[in-house]
Amino acid sequence: MMPTLPFKIFVVEDNEWYGELLVHRLGQNPNHSVHRFATAKACLEQLGEQPDFITLDYSLPDAKGEQVLRQIKERLPGVEVLVISGQEDVGTAVSMLRQGAYDYLVKDENTLDRLWNIVGKVEQQARLRRENNQLRRQIGARYGAGQPILGEHPTMQHVQTLIAKAARTTITVSVSGETGTGKELVAKAIHFQSSRATLPFVAVNMAAIPRELVESELFGHEKGAFTGAVARRVGRLEEANGGTLFLDEIADLDLSLQAKLLRVLQEREVTRVGGNQAIAFDVRLIVATHRDLLAEVQAGRFREDLYYRLLGLPIALPPLRQRGADVLLLAEVFVRDFCYQNNLPPRQLTDDARERLRAHPFPGNVRELKAVVELATVLADGDLIDGDDLPLRAGRATTIGPGSQLSLREQTTAIVQSCLDEMDGDVLAVAARLHIGKSTIYRMIQQQELRVS
Ligand SMILES: Nc1ncnc2c1ncn2[C@@H]1O[C@H](COP(=O)(O)OP(=O)(O)OP(=O)(O)O)[C@@H](O)[C@H]1O
């Protein structure tokens, strides 16, 4: 049985006698916590208290009902607002209901009874919603939504700190890192640690959708908008409403669509393809890319204005080969989980297997490591997983030198990093050894190209 939280009601009514009457009636339910405000301003200032229900007098001394309702709905879209008016006016009633009011009552001898019934109904709906949310949270935690991000390397600890900070607000987050470094996992972690955890998490991979379909996938379309649009389709943005939209491989978005996305994000309204009605939405945006987005901007392939709109809080995931002993920690957890899920007796990595894992560059990062150790677990004959059981392919060359497939910039970073590691993070000594400016090294550290353990 879930605990019953008090049902918080705000009564906004400037007539003191009538306001107290409402407070008294609503306070007869011991589970109600009722507060009265005589002005719109006083109520709006206290919205941070997250009321569950608001009764709003249409004619307040400092604002009209429409204005107050709009401001309440902008800040707390989920709260139900009941408008109470001194006189019957069908036009006003319709307009308030259109703006999202729950109901419209005229002050008469039946108001208190009708109010009591309405509050009872809203309270029951809110309780069911809370229970539903709690169950979804539990299911989410059990079935992967709350999958932990493993890693003890300082760079990964820093990532964890940034995730926790990002989760506290709705700031846009841009995650970067090579393929398989865990960008989607980070996006999910932010979502499931945030207050939106029980609302949708919608992931869209820009690289996976045919170019001509991206627009309707994101923004939706009306029936008949184009050949093949046989029915109306809600876009992914609308689908994510209230929750989080994760746009993976954002650098693959066409320039023309970049302009449209920017407009939609700025206006917080989307119009389906072939439609003419703007639909307001509220989503937290997380974007990811394995490319250097700034370089894409410089090359003219990504709009600068969109880049700044999306940058928000940047989280850079280091490649697995730069996470030291994390590779072993991850490997052991993957082996243990795989054995458990497949009813196999527990299996251990031999020293030889551990050494080979440490030495492998893992161009496919954590995804590759997981596949490798899971296959090795299947291939191993006994309780031990030996080096020869590991299907390690000669991956992308990461060595430094003329034959390397790394870019000049990546090779430079690798050289400076290895010197930094060797010299225990002594920037001045590294600068002297490599004949480069210390500020260059500090800048690379600040931009998280280098790490100092
Ligand atoms: N730190 C980690 N701890 C545990 N599992 C991880 C970690 N990082 C990645 N994984 C796992 O590795 C796999 C790949 O992760 P994910 O899909 O998040 O990577 P990605 O960077 O989004 O990849 P891509 O660039 O190809 O889209 C997933 O199975 C994920 O659960």
The ligand as a Gaussian input file, in Angstrom:
#p B3LYP/6-31G(d) Opt

LIG

0 1
 N       29.957000       2.713000     -18.199000
 C       29.182000       1.702000     -18.598000
 N       28.741000       0.801000     -17.700000
 C       27.974000      -0.239000     -18.088000
 N       27.592000      -0.460000     -19.358000
 C       27.981000       0.404000     -20.297000
 C       28.784000       1.543000     -19.958000
 N       28.990000       2.254000     -21.092000
 C       28.366000       1.599000     -22.080000
 N       27.747000       0.496000     -21.605000
 C       27.008000      -0.503000     -22.417000
 O       27.635000      -0.528000     -23.707000
 C       26.680000      -0.601000     -24.744000
 C       26.808000       0.604000     -25.666000
 O       26.379000       1.781000     -24.957000
 P       25.555000       2.949000     -25.683000
 O       24.590000       2.388000     -26.668000
 O       25.026000       3.835000     -24.615000
 O       26.746000       3.647000     -26.472000
 P       26.678000       4.866000     -27.501000
 O       27.861000       5.730000     -27.215000
 O       25.333000       5.524000     -27.443000
 O       26.875000       4.132000     -28.876000
 P       26.622000       4.706000     -30.390000
 O       27.555000       5.857000     -30.599000
 O       26.982000       3.549000     -31.262000
 O       25.183000       5.096000     -30.473000
 C       25.340000      -0.713000     -24.069000
 O       25.028000      -2.073000     -23.917000
 C       25.578000      -0.078000     -22.704000
 O       24.682000      -0.595000     -21.762000

